[in-house]
Amino acid sequence: MCSPDTTGTSSLLAAAGVPAKPTELDRLAAAVHSTWGDVRLLINNAGVETMGNSWEIPLERWEATLNINLHGVIHGVRAFAPRMLANSRWHDR
């Protein structure tokens, strides 16, 4: 799930396939913070495609799509942003 690359003075963590559950993203954010320190850039991108006639797509598929495309991003922001803002030197408080 996570692959750190620590070359030079910067660190990069790529986490692919992270579930959109808030508790799992909270654990990931805490692990990243305790392992690498401050997060300065978060690319919080997730998305799945639902194809077909909108009126024929089962409600469960719509809910799964929204859970990943919308709620996944919201949960990622809620998990990472507080620490990022608390430790940032570049934003107005």
C-alpha positions as CSV (number, residue, x, y, z in Angstrom):
1,M,0.0,0.0,0.0
2,C,2.7,2.5,0.9
3,S,6.1,2.8,-0.7
4,P,8.5,5.4,0.7
5,D,11.3,6.9,-1.4
6,T,13.8,8.8,0.7
7,T,16.4,10.2,-1.6
8,G,18.4,13.3,-0.8
9,T,16.6,15.7,1.6
10,S,13.0,15.0,0.6
11,S,10.7,12.1,1.1
12,L,7.9,10.9,-1.0
13,L,5.1,8.5,0.0
14,A,2.8,7.0,-2.6
15,A,-0.3,5.3,-1.2
16,A,-2.4,3.6,-3.8
17,G,-5.7,1.9,-3.3
18,V,-6.4,3.5,0.0
19,P,-10.0,2.8,1.1
20,A,-12.3,5.7,1.6
21,K,-13.1,4.8,5.2
22,P,-12.4,7.7,7.6
23,T,-10.8,5.5,10.2
24,E,-8.3,4.0,7.8
25,L,-7.3,7.4,6.4
26,D,-6.9,8.7,10.0
27,R,-4.5,5.8,10.7
28,L,-2.6,6.5,7.5
29,A,-2.3,10.2,8.3
30,A,-1.1,9.4,11.8
31,A,1.5,6.9,10.5
32,V,2.7,9.3,7.8
33,H,3.1,12.1,10.4
34,S,4.9,9.9,13.0
35,T,7.2,8.4,10.3
36,W,8.0,11.3,8.1
37,G,6.9,14.4,10.0
38,D,5.0,17.3,8.4
39,V,3.1,16.8,5.2
40,R,3.6,19.8,2.9
41,L,1.7,18.5,-0.1
42,L,-1.2,16.2,-0.3
43,I,-2.5,15.0,-3.7
44,N,-5.8,13.7,-2.6
45,N,-7.2,12.1,-5.8
46,A,-9.5,9.2,-6.2
47,G,-12.1,8.3,-8.8
48,V,-14.1,5.6,-10.4
49,E,-16.3,5.6,-13.4
50,T,-19.9,4.6,-13.6
51,M,-21.1,4.0,-17.1
52,G,-24.5,3.4,-18.5
53,N,-27.8,5.1,-18.7
54,S,-28.2,7.0,-15.4
55,W,-31.8,5.8,-14.9
56,E,-30.7,2.2,-15.3
57,I,-27.7,2.2,-12.9
58,P,-28.5,0.5,-9.6
59,L,-28.5,2.8,-6.6
60,E,-25.8,0.7,-5.0
61,R,-23.4,1.6,-7.9
62,W,-24.2,5.3,-7.5
63,E,-23.6,5.1,-3.8
64,A,-20.2,3.3,-4.3
65,T,-19.2,5.9,-6.9
66,L,-20.0,8.8,-4.7
67,N,-18.3,7.2,-1.7
68,I,-15.0,7.0,-3.6
69,N,-15.2,10.1,-5.8
70,L,-16.7,12.5,-3.2
71,H,-16.4,11.1,0.2
72,G,-13.0,9.7,-0.3
73,V,-11.6,13.1,-1.0
74,I,-13.5,14.7,2.0
75,H,-12.1,12.0,4.3
76,G,-8.6,12.5,3.0
77,V,-8.8,16.3,3.7
78,R,-10.2,15.7,7.1
79,A,-7.5,13.2,8.0
80,F,-4.5,15.3,6.7
81,A,-5.4,19.0,6.7
82,P,-5.5,19.6,10.5
83,R,-1.9,18.6,11.0
84,M,-0.8,20.3,7.8
85,L,-2.3,23.6,8.9
86,A,-1.1,23.3,12.5
87,N,2.5,22.8,11.3
88,S,2.5,25.1,8.3
89,R,4.4,28.3,8.1
90,W,2.8,29.5,4.8
91,H,-0.8,30.1,5.7
92,D,-2.6,32.8,7.7
93,R,-4.0,31.6,10.9
